[in-house]
């Protein structure tokens, strides 16, 4: 698909820590939301090909929420992984460079919201991840 969206962040941490914070549910619940009015009260991650990743995302006021669920299609420990969700695909790559870890997320957009809005939302989540990882 050539309309894929890519977001990226440079994290001031080594790749092992970045991988752990990105894939461990203990950490996922602390950063997996795009806006401070939202939170991720629950997450689980069976990180193997065919395994399921789940995250509950909710507005803190309880007005809206949804479950994000994906199935892993490819995993290269501490390097990259890919998954399918709702007929779409995403790939996440971790690359160490000059003492930082570059995280690149590429995903298929959905048809209901503008591409720019989707890119901003996923970038905001990645920015949250960067902030959480660098301060914990």
N, CA, C and O atoms as a Tinker XYZ file with bonds, in Angstrom:
   544  protein
     1  N      0.846000   -1.182000    0.000000    73     2
     2  CA     0.000000    0.000000    0.000000    64     1     3
     3  C      0.884000    1.236000    0.000000    63     2     4     5
     4  O      1.762000    1.351000    0.856000    81     3
     5  N      0.688000    2.153000   -0.916000    73     3     6
     6  CA     1.557000    3.311000   -0.941000    64     5     7
     7  C      0.996000    4.519000   -0.199000    63     6     8     9
     8  O      1.599000    5.591000   -0.241000    81     7
     9  N     -0.125000    4.378000    0.467000    73     7    10
    10  CA    -0.627000    5.493000    1.269000    64     9    11
    11  C     -0.335000    5.283000    2.749000    63    10    12    13
    12  O     -0.996000    5.869000    3.607000    81    11
    13  N      0.645000    4.454000    3.044000    73    11    14
    14  CA     1.020000    4.178000    4.438000    64    13    15
    15  C      1.485000    5.466000    5.111000    63    14    16    17
    16  O      2.008000    6.377000    4.469000    81    15
    17  N      1.279000    5.509000    6.410000    73    15    18
    18  CA     1.682000    6.653000    7.225000    64    17    19
    19  C      2.867000    6.223000    8.074000    63    18    20    21
    20  O      2.892000    5.107000    8.594000    81    19
    21  N      3.849000    7.109000    8.216000    73    19    22
    22  CA     5.019000    6.830000    9.044000    64    21    23
    23  C      5.176000    7.924000   10.089000    63    22    24    25
    24  O      5.076000    9.113000    9.789000    81    23
    25  N      5.426000    7.493000   11.327000    73    23    26
    26  CA     5.756000    8.413000   12.414000    64    25    27
    27  C      7.056000    7.909000   13.033000    63    26    28    29
    28  O      7.361000    6.717000   12.976000    81    27
    29  N      7.820000    8.829000   13.627000    73    27    30
    30  CA     9.111000    8.447000   14.180000    64    29    31
    31  C      9.465000    9.307000   15.384000    63    30    32    33
    32  O      8.979000   10.427000   15.545000    81    31
    33  N     10.325000    8.745000   16.221000    73    31    34
    34  CA    10.832000    9.489000   17.377000    64    33    35
    35  C     12.221000    8.970000   17.719000    63    34    36    37
    36  O     12.502000    7.779000   17.583000    81    35
    37  N     13.087000    9.878000   18.166000    73    35    38
    38  CA    14.419000    9.521000   18.665000    64    37    39
    39  C     14.353000    9.517000   20.179000    63    38    40    41
    40  O     14.072000   10.542000   20.801000    81    39
    41  N     14.614000    8.359000   20.771000    73    39    42
    42  CA    14.503000    8.179000   22.215000    64    41    43
    43  C     15.904000    8.176000   22.824000    63    42    44    45
    44  O     16.788000    7.466000   22.346000    81    43
    45  N     16.104000    8.958000   23.864000    73    43    46
    46  CA    17.387000    8.988000   24.561000    64    45    47
    47  C     17.477000    7.814000   25.535000    63    46    48    49
    48  O     17.407000    7.985000   26.752000    81    47
    49  N     17.634000    6.616000   24.965000    73    47    50
    50  CA    17.758000    5.386000   25.760000    64    49    51
    51  C     18.288000    4.293000   24.834000    63    50    52    53
    52  O     18.154000    4.379000   23.614000    81    51
    53  N     18.893000    3.260000   25.434000    73    51    54
    54  CA    19.395000    2.170000   24.610000    64    53    55
    55  C     18.235000    1.313000   24.090000    63    54    56    57
    56  O     17.124000    1.338000   24.619000    81    55
    57  N     18.539000    0.563000   23.044000    73    55    58
    58  CA    17.502000   -0.195000   22.342000    64    57    59
    59  C     16.821000   -1.229000   23.232000    63    58    60    61
    60  O     15.617000   -1.445000   23.095000    81    59
    61  N     17.556000   -1.876000   24.141000    73    59    62
    62  CA    16.948000   -2.887000   25.023000    64    61    63
    63  C     15.868000   -2.256000   25.906000    63    62    64    65
    64  O     14.790000   -2.829000   26.068000    81    63
    65  N     16.146000   -1.092000   26.469000    73    63    66
    66  CA    15.154000   -0.410000   27.299000    64    65    67
    67  C     13.962000    0.031000   26.456000    63    66    68    69
    68  O     12.813000   -0.149000   26.858000    81    67
    69  N     14.234000    0.602000   25.298000    73    67    70
    70  CA    13.144000    1.082000   24.428000    64    69    71
    71  C     12.245000   -0.084000   24.023000    63    70    72    73
    72  O     11.021000    0.041000   24.069000    81    71
    73  N     12.824000   -1.204000   23.632000    73    71    74
    74  CA    12.046000   -2.395000   23.270000    64    73    75
    75  C     11.162000   -2.830000   24.438000    63    74    76    77
    76  O      9.969000   -3.079000   24.266000    81    75
    77  N     11.760000   -2.920000   25.625000    73    75    78
    78  CA    11.025000   -3.348000   26.818000    64    77    79
    79  C      9.866000   -2.401000   27.124000    63    78    80    81
    80  O      8.745000   -2.850000   27.360000    81    79
    81  N     10.125000   -1.114000   27.120000    73    79    82
    82  CA     9.083000   -0.143000   27.448000    64    81    83
    83  C      7.977000   -0.122000   26.384000    63    82    84    85
    84  O      6.824000    0.180000   26.691000    81    83
    85  N      8.330000   -0.442000   25.145000    73    83    86
    86  CA     7.336000   -0.433000   24.065000    64    85    87
    87  C      6.474000   -1.691000   24.069000    63    86    88    89
    88  O      5.321000   -1.652000   23.639000    81    87
    89  N      7.020000   -2.801000   24.550000    73    87    90
    90  CA     6.309000   -4.081000   24.427000    64    89    91
    91  C      5.794000   -4.659000   25.743000    63    90    92    93
    92  O      4.998000   -5.598000   25.720000    81    91
    93  N      6.214000   -4.139000   26.867000    73    91    94
    94  CA     5.835000   -4.671000   28.177000    64    93    95
    95  C      4.558000   -3.990000   28.678000    63    94    96    97
    96  O      4.552000   -2.771000   28.849000    81    95
    97  N      3.478000   -4.741000   28.916000    73    95    98
    98  CA     2.211000   -4.139000   29.361000    64    97    99
    99  C      2.337000   -3.264000   30.617000    63    98   100   101
   100  O      1.574000   -2.313000   30.790000    81    99
   101  N      3.300000   -3.587000   31.494000    73    99   102
   102  CA     3.524000   -2.764000   32.689000    64   101   103
   103  C      3.839000   -1.324000   32.297000    63   102   104   105
   104  O      3.463000   -0.387000   33.002000    81   103
   105  N      4.530000   -1.149000   31.172000    73   103   106
   106  CA     4.877000    0.180000   30.686000    64   105   107
   107  C      3.831000    0.716000   29.699000    63   106   108   109
   108  O      3.529000    1.909000   29.712000    81   107
   109  N      3.285000   -0.139000   28.857000    73   107   110
   110  CA     2.332000    0.291000   27.821000    64   109   111
   111  C      1.192000    1.117000   28.422000    63   110   112   113
   112  O      0.779000    2.118000   27.837000    81   111
   113  N      0.689000    0.708000   29.571000    73   111   114
   114  CA    -0.446000    1.418000   30.183000    64   113   115
   115  C     -0.086000    2.845000   30.600000    63   114   116   117
   116  O     -0.976000    3.653000   30.864000    81   115
   117  N      1.195000    3.157000   30.660000    73   115   118
   118  CA     1.634000    4.483000   31.087000    64   117   119
   119  C      1.855000    5.477000   29.951000    63   118   120   121
   120  O      2.016000    6.671000   30.204000    81   119
   121  N      1.865000    5.009000   28.708000    73   119   122
   122  CA     2.140000    5.924000   27.597000    64   121   123
   123  C      1.204000    5.778000   26.401000    63   122   124   125
   124  O      1.228000    6.635000   25.518000    81   123
   125  N      0.392000    4.750000   26.332000    73   123   126
   126  CA    -0.367000    4.430000   25.120000    64   125   127
   127  C     -1.674000    5.213000   24.998000    63   126   128   129
   128  O     -2.763000    4.644000   25.079000    81   127
   129  N     -1.546000    6.522000   24.802000    73   127   130
   130  CA    -2.697000    7.395000   24.549000    64   129   131
   131  C     -2.179000    8.662000   23.893000    63   130   132   133
   132  O     -1.033000    9.056000   24.108000    81   131
   133  N     -3.027000    9.301000   23.090000    73   131   134
   134  CA    -2.604000   10.455000   22.295000    64   133   135
   135  C     -2.812000   11.785000   23.001000    63   134   136   137
   136  O     -2.197000   12.788000   22.637000    81   135
   137  N     -3.666000   11.797000   23.995000    73   135   138
   138  CA    -4.044000   13.058000   24.649000    64   137   139
   139  C     -4.129000   12.834000   26.156000    63   138   140   141
   140  O     -4.538000   11.757000   26.592000    81   139
   141  N     -3.750000   13.831000   26.964000    73   139   142
   142  CA    -3.788000   13.657000   28.425000    64   141   143
   143  C     -5.186000   13.402000   28.994000    63   142   144   145
   144  O     -5.312000   12.962000   30.137000    81   143
   145  N     -6.228000   13.669000   28.218000    73   143   146
   146  CA    -7.584000   13.399000   28.699000    64   145   147
   147  C     -7.962000   11.919000   28.522000    63   146   148   149
   148  O     -9.055000   11.503000   28.904000    81   147
   149  N     -7.058000   11.143000   27.948000    73   147   150
   150  CA    -7.253000    9.720000   27.741000    64   149   151
   151  C     -6.259000    8.924000   28.576000    63   150   152   153
   152  O     -5.281000    9.469000   29.088000    81   151
   153  N     -6.521000    7.640000   28.705000    73   151   154
   154  CA    -5.578000    6.743000   29.356000    64   153   155
   155  C     -5.735000    5.345000   28.789000    63   154   156   157
   156  O     -6.651000    5.064000   28.016000    81   155
   157  N     -4.814000    4.472000   29.194000    73   155   158
   158  CA    -4.802000    3.076000   28.758000    64   157   159
   159  C     -4.845000    2.236000   30.033000    63   158   160   161
   160  O     -3.797000    1.858000   30.557000    81   159
   161  N     -6.050000    1.938000   30.542000    73   159   162
   162  CA    -6.153000    1.256000   31.824000    64   161   163
   163  C     -5.724000   -0.214000   31.818000    63   162   164   165
   164  O     -5.469000   -0.778000   32.882000    81   163
   165  N     -5.640000   -0.840000   30.650000    73   163   166
   166  CA    -5.265000   -2.255000   30.601000    64   165   167
   167  C     -4.572000   -2.568000   29.285000    63   166   168   169
   168  O     -4.913000   -2.018000   28.238000    81   167
   169  N     -3.581000   -3.472000   29.359000    73   167   170
   170  CA    -2.893000   -3.944000   28.156000    64   169   171
   171  C     -2.388000   -5.358000   28.412000    63   170   172   173
   172  O     -2.045000   -5.709000   29.541000    81   171
   173  N     -2.345000   -6.159000   27.363000    73   171   174
   174  CA    -1.735000   -7.480000   27.426000    64   173   175
   175  C     -0.969000   -7.687000   26.121000    63   174   176   177
   176  O     -1.311000   -7.111000   25.089000    81   175
   177  N      0.070000   -8.518000   26.182000    73   175   178
   178  CA     0.908000   -8.675000   25.009000    64   177   179
   179  C      1.516000  -10.077000   24.973000    63   178   180   181
   180  O      2.413000  -10.394000   25.755000    81   179
   181  N      1.023000  -10.911000   24.061000    73   179   182
   182  CA     1.558000  -12.247000   23.832000    64   181   183
   183  C      2.480000  -12.136000   22.618000    63   182   184   185
   184  O      2.077000  -12.409000   21.487000    81   183
   185  N      3.711000  -11.735000   22.873000    73   183   186
   186  CA     4.625000  -11.354000   21.798000    64   185   187
   187  C      5.277000  -12.566000   21.140000    63   186   188   189
   188  O      6.400000  -12.955000   21.459000    81   187
   189  N      4.520000  -13.144000   20.206000    73   187   190
   190  CA     5.011000  -14.227000   19.353000    64   189   191
   191  C      4.191000  -14.172000   18.074000    63   190   192   193
   192  O      3.089000  -13.622000   18.073000    81   191
   193  N      4.701000  -14.725000   16.999000    73   191   194
   194  CA     3.936000  -14.741000   15.752000    64   193   195
   195  C      2.628000  -15.476000   16.016000    63   194   196   197
   196  O      2.634000  -16.605000   16.508000    81   195
   197  N      1.519000  -14.844000   15.691000    73   195   198
   198  CA     0.193000  -15.382000   15.982000    64   197   199
   199  C     -0.330000  -14.943000   17.338000    63   198   200   201
   200  O     -1.505000  -15.146000   17.643000    81   199
   201  N      0.529000  -14.341000   18.160000    73   199   202
   202  CA     0.126000  -13.848000   19.476000    64   201   203
   203  C     -0.678000  -12.566000   19.358000    63   202   204   205
   204  O     -0.634000  -11.874000   18.341000    81   203
   205  N     -1.411000  -12.264000   20.415000    73   203   206
   206  CA    -2.322000  -11.120000   20.391000    64   205   207
   207  C     -1.850000  -10.019000   21.336000    63   206   208   209
   208  O     -1.468000  -10.266000   22.479000    81   207
   209  N     -1.892000   -8.804000   20.818000    73   207   210
   210  CA    -1.641000   -7.594000   21.600000    64   209   211
   211  C     -2.989000   -6.916000   21.807000    63   210   212   213
   212  O     -3.743000   -6.738000   20.849000    81   211
   213  N     -3.303000   -6.535000   23.042000    73   211   214
   214  CA    -4.556000   -5.831000   23.339000    64   213   215
   215  C     -4.264000   -4.627000   24.218000    63   214   216   217
   216  O     -3.439000   -4.687000   25.130000    81   215
   217  N     -4.952000   -3.541000   23.928000    73   215   218
   218  CA    -4.860000   -2.350000   24.777000    64   217   219
   219  C     -6.241000   -1.707000   24.851000    63   218   220   221
   220  O     -6.892000   -1.490000   23.829000    81   219
   221  N     -6.673000   -1.409000   26.056000    73   219   222
   222  CA    -7.930000   -0.691000   26.267000    64   221   223
   223  C     -7.599000    0.790000   26.328000    63   222   224   225
   224  O     -6.763000    1.211000   27.127000    81   223
   225  N     -8.250000    1.577000   25.489000    73   223   226
   226  CA    -8.031000    3.017000   25.466000    64   225   227
   227  C     -9.354000    3.693000   25.799000    63   226   228   229
   228  O    -10.387000    3.390000   25.201000    81   227
   229  N     -9.310000    4.616000   26.765000    73   227   230
   230  CA   -10.539000    5.261000   27.232000    64   229   231
   231  C    -10.318000    6.738000   27.538000    63   230   232   233
   232  O     -9.234000    7.153000   27.946000    81   231
   233  N    -11.377000    7.519000   27.328000    73   231   234
   234  CA   -11.383000    8.886000   27.834000    64   233   235
   235  C    -11.450000    8.783000   29.353000    63   234   236   237
   236  O    -12.196000    7.960000   29.883000    81   235
   237  N    -10.679000    9.609000   30.059000    73   235   238
   238  CA   -10.655000    9.538000   31.518000    64   237   239
   239  C    -12.018000    9.824000   32.138000    63   238   240   241
   240  O    -12.311000    9.351000   33.235000    81   239
   241  N    -12.849000   10.594000   31.445000    73   239   242
   242  CA   -14.185000   10.904000   31.983000    64   241   243
   243  C    -15.198000    9.796000   31.706000    63   242   244   245
   244  O    -16.366000    9.915000   32.074000    81   243
   245  N    -14.751000    8.714000   31.053000    73   243   246
   246  CA   -15.621000    7.570000   30.790000    64   245   247
   247  C    -16.580000    7.748000   29.629000    63   246   248   249
   248  O    -17.433000    6.891000   29.398000    81   247
   249  N    -16.458000    8.851000   28.888000    73   247   250
   250  CA   -17.405000    9.131000   27.807000    64   249   251
   251  C    -17.211000    8.257000   26.568000    63   250   252   253
   252  O    -18.143000    8.096000   25.780000    81   251
   253  N    -16.030000    7.697000   26.384000    73   251   254
   254  CA   -15.766000    6.884000   25.196000    64   253   255
   255  C    -14.578000    5.978000   25.470000    63   254   256   257
   256  O    -13.708000    6.312000   26.274000    81   255
   257  N    -14.541000    4.842000   24.807000    73   255   258
   258  CA   -13.417000    3.933000   24.925000    64   257   259
   259  C    -13.481000    2.881000   23.841000    63   258   260   261
   260  O    -14.532000    2.657000   23.240000    81   259
   261  N    -12.357000    2.238000   23.594000    73   259   262
   262  CA   -12.320000    1.163000   22.614000    64   261   263
   263  C    -11.157000    0.231000   22.929000    63   262   264   265
   264  O    -10.215000    0.596000   23.633000    81   263
   265  N    -11.250000   -0.977000   22.391000    73   263   266
   266  CA   -10.181000   -1.957000   22.532000    64   265   267
   267  C     -9.407000   -2.027000   21.226000    63   266   268   269
   268  O     -9.980000   -2.249000   20.160000    81   267
   269  N     -8.110000   -1.835000   21.324000    73   267   270
   270  CA    -7.223000   -2.021000   20.179000    64   269   271
   271  C     -6.689000   -3.438000   20.287000    63   270   272   273
   272  O     -6.149000   -3.823000   21.325000    81   271
   273  N     -6.836000   -4.220000   19.218000    73   271   274
   274  CA    -6.368000   -5.596000   19.220000    64   273   275
   275  C     -5.640000   -5.882000   17.919000    63   274   276   277
   276  O     -6.111000   -5.524000   16.840000    81   275
   277  N     -4.485000   -6.531000   18.029000    73   275   278
   278  CA    -3.673000   -6.846000   16.859000    64   277   279
   279  C     -3.084000   -8.247000   17.002000    63   278   280   281
   280  O     -2.928000   -8.762000   18.109000    81   279
   281  N     -2.762000   -8.851000   15.861000    73   279   282
   282  CA    -2.140000  -10.173000   15.822000    64   281   283
   283  C     -0.759000  -10.026000   15.175000    63   282   284   285
   284  O     -0.630000   -9.497000   14.071000    81   283
   285  N      0.267000  -10.503000   15.880000    73   283   286
   286  CA     1.632000  -10.406000   15.363000    64   285   287
   287  C      1.834000  -11.302000   14.148000    63   286   288   289
   288  O      1.440000  -12.468000   14.143000    81   287
   289  N      2.458000  -10.733000   13.119000    73   287   290
   290  CA     2.758000  -11.474000   11.895000    64   289   291
   291  C      4.256000  -11.694000   11.709000    63   290   292   293
   292  O      4.675000  -12.550000   10.930000    81   291
   293  N      5.056000  -10.917000   12.429000    73   291   294
   294  CA     6.509000  -11.009000   12.288000    64   293   295
   295  C      7.150000  -10.396000   13.534000    63   294   296   297
   296  O      6.705000   -9.353000   14.014000    81   295
   297  N      8.199000  -11.045000   14.058000    73   295   298
   298  CA     8.914000  -10.513000   15.217000    64   297   299
   299  C     10.402000  -10.820000   15.069000    63   298   300   301
   300  O     10.795000  -11.965000   14.844000    81   299
   301  N     11.216000   -9.786000   15.197000    73   299   302
   302  CA    12.675000   -9.913000   15.251000    64   301   303
   303  C     13.073000   -9.228000   16.556000    63   302   304   305
   304  O     13.147000   -8.001000   16.622000    81   303
   305  N     13.329000  -10.026000   17.594000    73   303   306
   306  CA    13.563000   -9.499000   18.938000    64   305   307
   307  C     14.534000   -8.325000   18.951000    63   306   308   309
   308  O     15.607000   -8.373000   18.350000    81   307
   309  N     14.130000   -7.282000   19.645000    73   307   310
   310  CA    14.917000   -6.062000   19.824000    64   309   311
   311  C     15.234000   -5.328000   18.530000    63   310   312   313
   312  O     16.066000   -4.421000   18.529000    81   311
   313  N     14.588000   -5.701000   17.422000    73   311   314
   314  CA    14.840000   -5.064000   16.130000    64   313   315
   315  C     13.568000   -4.498000   15.495000    63   314   316   317
   316  O     13.509000   -3.321000   15.138000    81   315
   317  N     12.541000   -5.364000   15.360000    73   315   318
   318  CA    11.323000   -4.941000   14.666000    64   317   319
   319  C     10.213000   -5.953000   14.900000    63   318   320   321
   320  O     10.457000   -7.091000   15.301000    81   319
   321  N      8.994000   -5.511000   14.642000    73   319   322
   322  CA     7.854000   -6.422000   14.618000    64   321   323
   323  C      6.770000   -5.835000   13.737000    63   322   324   325
   324  O      6.770000   -4.643000   13.430000    81   323
   325  N      5.843000   -6.697000   13.336000    73   323   326
   326  CA     4.714000   -6.276000   12.508000    64   325   327
   327  C      3.471000   -6.975000   13.023000    63   326   328   329
   328  O      3.537000   -8.064000   13.593000    81   327
   329  N      2.329000   -6.318000   12.808000    73   327   330
   330  CA     1.066000   -6.927000   13.206000    64   329   331
   331  C     -0.059000   -6.471000   12.287000    63   330   332   333
   332  O      0.059000   -5.489000   11.553000    81   331
   333  N     -1.158000   -7.225000   12.358000    73   331   334
   334  CA    -2.377000   -6.899000   11.618000    64   333   335
   335  C     -3.453000   -6.512000   12.614000    63   334   336   337
   336  O     -3.545000   -7.086000   13.700000    81   335
   337  N     -4.266000   -5.537000   12.239000    73   335   338
   338  CA    -5.378000   -5.116000   13.086000    64   337   339
   339  C     -6.474000   -4.580000   12.181000    63   338   340   341
   340  O     -6.243000   -3.684000   11.369000    81   339
   341  N     -7.664000   -5.134000   12.328000    73   339   342
   342  CA    -8.808000   -4.664000   11.542000    64   341   343
   343  C     -8.567000   -4.623000   10.042000    63   342   344   345
   344  O     -9.038000   -3.703000    9.374000    81   343
   345  N     -7.848000   -5.594000    9.496000    73   343   346
   346  CA    -7.566000   -5.614000    8.065000    64   345   347
   347  C     -6.433000   -4.692000    7.649000    63   346   348   349
   348  O     -6.134000   -4.580000    6.460000    81   347
   349  N     -5.812000   -4.042000    8.591000    73   347   350
   350  CA    -4.699000   -3.127000    8.320000    64   349   351
   351  C     -3.409000   -3.722000    8.881000    63   350   352   353
   352  O     -3.434000   -4.685000    9.648000    81   351
   353  N     -2.303000   -3.140000    8.489000    73   351   354
   354  CA    -0.987000   -3.616000    8.922000    64   353   355
   355  C     -0.189000   -2.474000    9.537000    63   354   356   357
   356  O     -0.388000   -1.307000    9.198000    81   355
   357  N      0.712000   -2.824000   10.442000    73   355   358
   358  CA     1.664000   -1.871000   11.009000    64   357   359
   359  C      2.993000   -2.575000   11.203000    63   358   360   361
   360  O      3.040000   -3.777000   11.467000    81   359
   361  N      4.068000   -1.820000   11.072000    73   359   362
   362  CA     5.421000   -2.327000   11.312000    64   361   363
   363  C      6.154000   -1.315000   12.180000    63   362   364   365
   364  O      6.062000   -0.108000   11.959000    81   363
   365  N      6.882000   -1.820000   13.171000    73   363   366
   366  CA     7.624000   -0.972000   14.088000    64   365   367
   367  C      9.080000   -1.410000   14.039000    63   366   368   369
   368  O      9.381000   -2.596000   14.172000    81   367
   369  N      9.992000   -0.447000   13.845000    73   367   370
   370  CA    11.421000   -0.724000   13.732000    64   369   371
   371  C     12.155000    0.073000   14.801000    63   370   372   373
   372  O     11.852000    1.242000   15.039000    81   371
   373  N     13.127000   -0.578000   15.445000    73   371   374
   374  CA    13.953000    0.026000   16.489000    64   373   375
   375  C     15.396000    0.029000   15.982000    63   374   376   377
   376  O     15.960000   -1.027000   15.695000    81   375
   377  N     15.982000    1.210000   15.875000    73   375   378
   378  CA    17.341000    1.304000   15.337000    64   377   379
   379  C     18.190000    2.185000   16.246000    63   378   380   381
   380  O     17.863000    3.349000   16.480000    81   379
   381  N     19.284000    1.621000   16.755000    73   379   382
   382  CA    20.170000    2.390000   17.622000    64   381   383
   383  C     21.086000    3.247000   16.759000    63   382   384   385
   384  O     21.648000    2.782000   15.768000    81   383
   385  N     21.223000    4.513000   17.158000    73   383   386
   386  CA    22.036000    5.435000   16.367000    64   385   387
   387  C     22.543000    6.551000   17.276000    63   386   388   389
   388  O     21.748000    7.266000   17.885000    81   387
   389  N     23.837000    6.698000   17.367000    73   387   390
   390  CA    24.478000    7.769000   18.141000    64   389   391
   391  C     23.955000    7.855000   19.573000    63   390   392   393
   392  O     23.663000    8.944000   20.066000    81   391
   393  N     23.838000    6.709000   20.235000    73   391   394
   394  CA    23.407000    6.697000   21.630000    64   393   395
   395  C     21.911000    6.862000   21.836000    63   394   396   397
   396  O     21.450000    6.934000   22.975000    81   395
   397  N     21.159000    6.923000   20.770000    73   395   398
   398  CA    19.701000    7.015000   20.856000    64   397   399
   399  C     19.094000    5.818000   20.143000    63   398   400   401
   400  O     19.779000    5.090000   19.424000    81   399
   401  N     17.799000    5.628000   20.354000    73   399   402
   402  CA    17.079000    4.602000   19.609000    64   401   403
   403  C     15.992000    5.295000   18.798000    63   402   404   405
   404  O     15.142000    5.998000   19.344000    81   403
   405  N     16.033000    5.088000   17.507000    73   403   406
   406  CA    15.030000    5.644000   16.601000    64   405   407
   407  C     13.908000    4.611000   16.486000    63   406   408   409
   408  O     14.143000    3.465000   16.103000    81   407
   409  N     12.692000    5.031000   16.820000    73   407   410
   410  CA    11.524000    4.161000   16.672000    64   409   411
   411  C     10.726000    4.687000   15.484000    63   410   412   413
   412  O     10.339000    5.855000   15.449000    81   411
   413  N     10.488000    3.818000   14.521000    73   411   414
   414  CA     9.719000    4.184000   13.332000    64   413   415
   415  C      8.508000    3.265000   13.242000    63   414   416   417
   416  O      8.638000    2.041000   13.243000    81   415
   417  N      7.340000    3.873000   13.166000    73   415   418
   418  CA     6.077000    3.141000   13.059000    64   417   419
   419  C      5.464000    3.484000   11.698000    63   418   420   421
   420  O      5.259000    4.654000   11.374000    81   419
   421  N      5.180000    2.456000   10.917000    73   419   422
   422  CA     4.534000    2.637000    9.615000    64   421   423
   423  C      3.241000    1.832000    9.640000    63   422   424   425
   424  O      3.242000    0.654000    9.998000    81   423
   425  N      2.141000    2.469000    9.260000    73   423   426
   426  CA     0.851000    1.789000    9.351000    64   425   427
   427  C     -0.070000    2.178000    8.205000    63   426   428   429
   428  O      0.076000    3.235000    7.591000    81   427
   429  N     -1.027000    1.288000    7.934000    73   427   430
   430  CA    -2.060000    1.550000    6.944000    64   429   431
   431  C     -3.115000    2.451000    7.581000    63   430   432   433
   432  O     -3.581000    2.164000    8.684000    81   431
   433  N     -3.496000    3.530000    6.910000    73   431   434
   434  CA    -4.552000    4.381000    7.458000    64   433   435
   435  C     -5.920000    3.717000    7.322000    63   434   436   437
   436  O     -6.114000    2.818000    6.504000    81   435
   437  N     -6.856000    4.177000    8.136000    73   435   438
   438  CA    -8.242000    3.738000    7.975000    64   437   439
   439  C     -8.975000    4.791000    7.144000    63   438   440   441
   440  O     -8.448000    5.880000    6.919000    81   439
   441  N    -10.167000    4.475000    6.696000    73   439   442
   442  CA   -10.864000    5.337000    5.751000    64   441   443
   443  C    -11.799000    6.360000    6.407000    63   442   444   445
   444  O    -12.335000    7.225000    5.716000    81   443
   445  N    -12.004000    6.276000    7.731000    73   443   446
   446  CA   -12.998000    7.122000    8.374000    64   445   447
   447  C    -12.492000    8.505000    8.766000    63   446   448   449
   448  O    -13.274000    9.454000    8.831000    81   447
   449  N    -11.193000    8.631000    9.027000    73   447   450
   450  CA   -10.635000    9.900000    9.481000    64   449   451
   451  C     -9.561000   10.390000    8.525000    63   450   452   453
   452  O     -8.913000    9.583000    7.859000    81   451
   453  N     -9.359000   11.713000    8.446000    73   451   454
   454  CA    -8.324000   12.247000    7.553000    64   453   455
   455  C     -6.939000   11.690000    7.895000    63   454   456   457
   456  O     -6.623000   11.467000    9.064000    81   455
   457  N     -6.126000   11.471000    6.874000    73   455   458
   458  CA    -4.779000   10.931000    7.044000    64   457   459
   459  C     -3.982000   11.803000    8.012000    63   458   460   461
   460  O     -3.287000   11.275000    8.880000    81   459
   461  N     -4.069000   13.110000    7.882000    73   459   462
   462  CA    -3.323000   14.022000    8.755000    64   461   463
   463  C     -3.694000   13.814000   10.226000    63   462   464   465
   464  O     -2.827000   13.841000   11.100000    81   463
   465  N     -4.974000   13.608000   10.488000    73   463   466
   466  CA    -5.434000   13.377000   11.862000    64   465   467
   467  C     -4.872000   12.062000   12.408000    63   466   468   469
   468  O     -4.464000   11.987000   13.566000    81   467
   469  N     -4.857000   11.035000   11.568000    73   467   470
   470  CA    -4.310000    9.744000   11.994000    64   469   471
   471  C     -2.809000    9.858000   12.271000    63   470   472   473
   472  O     -2.313000    9.319000   13.260000    81   471
   473  N     -2.091000   10.560000   11.393000    73   471   474
   474  CA    -0.657000   10.736000   11.594000    64   473   475
   475  C     -0.396000   11.507000   12.890000    63   474   476   477
   476  O      0.503000   11.150000   13.651000    81   475
   477  N     -1.160000   12.542000   13.139000    73   475   478
   478  CA    -0.978000   13.325000   14.364000    64   477   479
   479  C     -1.281000   12.494000   15.609000    63   478   480   481
   480  O     -0.583000   12.615000   16.616000    81   479
   481  N     -2.307000   11.659000   15.551000    73   479   482
   482  CA    -2.669000   10.821000   16.690000    64   481   483
   483  C     -1.593000    9.799000   17.012000    63   482   484   485
   484  O     -1.206000    9.645000   18.170000    81   483
   485  N     -1.108000    9.101000   15.991000    73   483   486
   486  CA    -0.067000    8.092000   16.214000    64   485   487
   487  C      1.242000    8.763000   16.634000    63   486   488   489
   488  O      1.984000    8.218000   17.451000    81   487
   489  N      1.529000    9.950000   16.074000    73   487   490
   490  CA     2.744000   10.665000   16.482000    64   489   491
   491  C      2.625000   11.109000   17.934000    63   490   492   493
   492  O      3.608000   11.054000   18.673000    81   491
   493  N      1.450000   11.545000   18.355000    73   491   494
   494  CA     1.243000   11.965000   19.749000    64   493   495
   495  C      1.466000   10.786000   20.699000    63   494   496   497
   496  O      2.053000   10.953000   21.768000    81   495
   497  N      0.999000    9.597000   20.312000    73   495   498
   498  CA     1.227000    8.408000   21.142000    64   497   499
   499  C      2.727000    8.109000   21.222000    63   498   500   501
   500  O      3.247000    7.807000   22.297000    81   499
   501  N      3.417000    8.195000   20.087000    73   499   502
   502  CA     4.858000    7.943000   20.070000    64   501   503
   503  C      5.608000    9.001000   20.889000    63   502   504   505
   504  O      6.583000    8.679000   21.567000    81   503
   505  N      5.165000   10.241000   20.831000    73   503   506
   506  CA     5.769000   11.301000   21.648000    64   505   507
   507  C      5.560000   11.015000   23.135000    63   506   508   509
   508  O      6.459000   11.242000   23.946000    81   507
   509  N      4.376000   10.519000   23.490000    73   507   510
   510  CA     4.099000   10.115000   24.875000    64   509   511
   511  C      5.053000    9.004000   25.302000    63   510   512   513
   512  O      5.584000    9.010000   26.413000    81   511
   513  N      5.258000    8.052000   24.393000    73   511   514
   514  CA     6.185000    6.960000   24.664000    64   513   515
   515  C      7.591000    7.497000   24.917000    63   514   516   517
   516  O      8.257000    7.079000   25.864000    81   515
   517  N      8.038000    8.413000   24.080000    73   515   518
   518  CA     9.367000    9.029000   24.235000    64   517   519
   519  C      9.499000    9.689000   25.592000    63   518   520   521
   520  O     10.484000    9.470000   26.297000    81   519
   521  N      8.525000   10.488000   25.961000    73   519   522
   522  CA     8.566000   11.204000   27.236000    64   521   523
   523  C      8.593000   10.216000   28.405000    63   522   524   525
   524  O      9.398000   10.367000   29.324000    81   523
   525  N      7.733000    9.225000   28.373000    73   523   526
   526  CA     7.671000    8.225000   29.450000    64   525   527
   527  C      8.998000    7.471000   29.558000    63   526   528   529
   528  O      9.531000    7.316000   30.656000    81   527
   529  N      9.529000    7.007000   28.440000    73   527   530
   530  CA    10.754000    6.206000   28.438000    64   529   531
   531  C     11.943000    7.009000   28.933000    63   530   532   533
   532  O     12.775000    6.493000   29.679000    81   531
   533  N     12.030000    8.256000   28.527000    73   531   534
   534  CA    13.177000    9.079000   28.911000    64   533   535
   535  C     13.124000    9.544000   30.369000    63   534   536   537
   536  O     14.153000    9.920000   30.929000    81   535
   537  N     11.957000    9.526000   30.981000    73   535   538
   538  CA    11.849000   10.024000   32.354000    64   537   539
   539  C     11.652000    8.912000   33.376000    63   538   540   541
   540  O     11.495000    9.201000   34.563000    81   539
   541  N     11.655000    7.666000   32.959000    73   539   542
   542  CA    11.483000    6.530000   33.896000    64   541   543
   543  C     12.617000    5.538000   33.776000    63   542   544
   544  O     12.633000    4.531000   34.483000    81   543
